[in-house]
């Protein structure tokens, strides 16, 4: 794509990820969706092209990456139209940043190399059955007992929840409100931890779980950051997650556009390709317009982040812009495909099923508007 924001290095890596997706994901996307999982071996393959280490410290196996390199990776992964694969394969991008940012050095040295090499899986556990983005009022309790914390409670809708080896968990170590929230690293084999698999509308290939903590004893050294300071780490994580989701959603919308154009040129009705019918051409232009607007907004926001700004309101609006664009393009693409778009096994059908999880995950559309309005002083 022509843009002043991408260097030759960005474009070279785009080709690396594109070949990886074409070879290792796209041919199997439908099969994995139907199976409800993908092979763990994919993590190490992704690590082999540097995908898992993007943006993480080099000393732990990571690779320095700016916002645009992350956009390249997210948008090339989206080309397979396999949101469930991407969600679990990249769950470490929300599970591991707090570890890299604030865990003890010995924890970083033990955990991060295993995750970034694809040997272990990292997940984030914030949402609870009684609340999602209302992090300040979470109920999972971590009580200090000597050199351990004793954790009791539940988390739900956890991506990679069934297979995660390391789970970054938001817990209440103090009183009510944001000041009582901390982050703990809980290992997957901790006694007292059990998991229940959840069935979903979309993201079938991504394992999603409810986690049950029944007096789990967690070493105190697994505290991430300071006790009572977890809320800020979580908010920093949310901003990064929302930018990543916006990049992916814009790319999924572009996939819908590209698939719809290709189908419209081949499918014939009334003696000519449907692309020659004005109503279809107008649908395609409407899709292209929204994709272009979303991509432009995304890249300008990424540029501002690179300048050291923290435009929280715009990040929230960007997520809504991208998910709304994805919703529009997925719907229009299925409409253009007609009955073929209702059949399992095509990209536009998978993407259509996965619209809502993006509009909900990382903060619902309503929450994004509320956060943006507060940042704007309204």
LUMZADREN-219477 format. One record per residue (C-alpha): x, y negated, z. Coordinates in pm, whole numbers, plus 50000, padded with zeros to 5 digits. Example, Ala and Ser with C-alpha at 12.3 -4.5 7.8 and 13.67 -1.06 7.14 Angstrom:
512305045050780 513675010650714 
This chain:
500005000050000 501214964949924 501794946450248 504464922950386 504504942750712 506004975450585 509704980150513 511405006950304 511875026450629 508145025850697 507385037550344 509975065350360 508435078450678 504975075550524 506085100450259 507485124050522 504225124650717 502135126950400 504015157950285 503675172950633 499905167350632 499525181350280 501535212350369 500745219450734 497275205450807 495065198950505 494965234850370 493855248050710 491615220050839 488295237350766 489545270850896 490755255451221 487535235951265 485495267651234 487825285951472 487605257851727 491375255151767 494665252551580 497955271151640 500235258251912 503065262051663 501845230151494 503215209551785 506785220351722 506365215151347 505145179751413 508045173851650 510385185351372 509515154651160 509745131351460 505995126751483 505615134451853 508525112751961 507485080351789 507735051352032 509235071652318 512765066352461 515605082452267 517155097052582 514175120652612 513965130052244 511935100652124 512415076751833 512115038751851 509085027351651 507304994551603 503544990451577 503624994851201 505445028151218 502745040351455 500065028151215 501775046950932 501765079151135 498145075551248 496855067250903 498745094650723 497505120450972 493965108950901 494275118450534 493375154550617 490035142950757 490635165651055 489975144451362 489975173651603 493445184751499 494805149551529 493165143451867 494795173152039 498055172651844 498595136551953 497045138052302 500505131252445 500245095752309 497795088552591 499025114552841 502755107052837 503225069052811 502525064153185 505165090653256 507705073253032 506815039453180 506635046453552 507425082153663 510505090553867 513665095953655 513845132853742 510205137753634 510815119653305 513915140853239 512065173253308 508745166353137 509235143252840 511775163852642 509455193952662 506455173852540 508265154752265 509795187052130 506345202952106 507085230152360 504565216652611 501245198352576 500385166052757 496895152752834 495275123453013 492435128253262 490525096653354 486815102253282 484635118753546 481165134353523 479725103953703 481575076853509 483745069753207 485415036153160 484505024553512 487975034453629 487895012753940 485145034554087 486525069254014 485965095454283 488605122454241 490455120954572 494165126554642 494855129055015 498465127055135 499535157555335 503255156955417 505255159055097 502175167554887 498905152454774 495785173954803 493565167054504 489815173654491 487325163454225 486455167053859 487415152053525 485515157153201 485735151552824 489485157552852 491235161452516 493655191052521 492085199152855 492165236852806 495765239852690 497585210752854 500705219753050 501005184853200 497985163953294 498245127253389 495355123453634 493745092153777 493005097454146 491865077554446 494595075554708 493225045154891 490025026054949 487345015554706 488024995554392 490974992654155 493504989154439 492825024454557 493645041154225 496885059854153 498225082853883 499505117953949 501165142753717 499485176353773 500935207353610 498615231053429 499425261353644 498705243853975 496665266554207 493125253454251 492925238953897 490275254953678 488975244953336 485685247653149 485635244752770 483105220452623 481285223152289 481005191352089 479305174551793 482645169951619 486375174351677 485765211851679 489455220751644 490315199851949 489935217452281 487955195652520 487385204952882 486045197053224 488785200653484 488015211553839 490485203254118 489845224054429 492345212654694 495245213054445 498545206854619 500665183554408 504225173454503 504375137054614 507275131754372 504705136154091 503215102154174 503505080153864 504445044953965 503545032254309 500595043954513 497615021354453 499075006954131 497565031753888 494805009253757 497204986153573 499005015553412 495675029153295 494654995753144 497984993252957 497355028152826 493845019152710 495134990352496 497575013052315 494945040252273 492455015752122 494955002851865 495755038651767 492085047151734 491465016151524 494255026151286 492885061351252 489275050551207 490225026050932 492115054150760 489185078450794 487005051950630 489535049750346 489475087550306 485685085850272 486065059050006 488665078649811 486675110849830 483495092949723 485235076549425 486655109849307 483285127249344 481385098949173 483655101648870 483005139048837 479365143448940 476945137248652 473275127948665 471045117048378 473845124148132 476635103648286 478945102848592 477185087848891 480025062148913 478435046048610 475205039548798 475205004348939 473815014749277 476765038649332 479345013249217 477924988149464 478135013349747 481785019649666 482574982349657 480844977249993 482995005150138 486194991049988 485404956550123 485034969050479 488164990450462 490234961250334 488914937750603 489584962850880 493104970350756 493934933250735 492654927051088 494604957251215 497884946151060 497614910251181 496884922851532 499874946451514 502044917151407 500884897051708 501714926051939 505194927251784 505574890251873 504964898752239 501344887752261 498704907552447 495444898852268 493094920852470 489894905652332 491044911051974 492094946952051 488574954052176 487014937651871 489414956351644 488294989651783 484664980651717 485464967451370 487244999751279 484645023651422 481815004451255 483705005850925 484225043250968 480525048151046 479435028550738 481855045550500 481165080550632 477425075550592 477735061050242 480155088350134 477805116050244 474975097950065 477015096549744 477885133449775 474215141449828 473595177649924 477285185849878 478085161450158 475845180750396 477855212750347 480595222450591 484105223150452 484335189050286 486195159850440 483275135550436 481095159850631 483765164450900 484365127050925 480635119850945 480375143451245 483235125451417 482015089751392 480465088651737 483385102351935 485485073251809 482795047951893 482625062152247 486185073552328 488605048352475 485655026352575 482225024352416 481244997252171 479254980152447 482214980552687 484494966652417 482134937252366 481914930852738 485684931652784 486204908952485 483634884052611 485314882452953 488694876252792 487064848052596 485844832452921 482184838852850 
